Amino acid sequence: MTSKRPTRVRDARTGRFVPKREAARRPATTVTETVRRRGGKK
């Protein structure tokens, strides 16, 4: 599982991370954020 742009998907309501397959099924309730390696939140 390799991707050039690291992204993680969270549930908008619970704030928990969800798999990308789950997010693809219900994109309305998920938030995709790009992971920046330099100077970002932990």
C-alpha positions in Angstrom: 0.0 0.0 0.0 2.0 3.0 -1.3 0.8 6.4 -2.1 2.8 9.5 -3.1 0.4 11.8 -1.3 -0.3 10.6 2.2 -3.9 11.2 3.2 -6.0 10.1 6.0 -9.7 9.9 6.3 -11.7 10.7 9.4 -15.3 10.4 10.3 -16.8 13.9 10.5 -18.9 13.1 13.5 -16.7 10.9 15.7 -13.4 12.2 14.5 -12.1 8.6 14.2 -10.0 7.5 11.3 -11.8 5.2 8.8 -10.4 3.1 6.0 -10.5 4.6 2.5 -12.9 1.9 1.4 -15.3 3.0 4.0 -14.9 6.7 3.1 -15.6 5.8 -0.6 -18.9 4.4 0.4 -20.0 7.4 2.4 -18.0 10.4 1.4 -20.6 12.8 2.9 -19.8 11.9 6.4 -16.0 11.7 6.1 -13.3 14.3 6.0 -10.1 13.7 4.0 -7.0 15.5 5.2 -3.6 15.6 3.6 -0.8 14.6 5.9 2.1 17.0 5.8 5.3 15.7 7.1 6.9 19.1 7.9 5.5 21.3 10.6 2.0 20.0 11.0 -0.2 18.8 13.9 0.8 15.6 15.5 
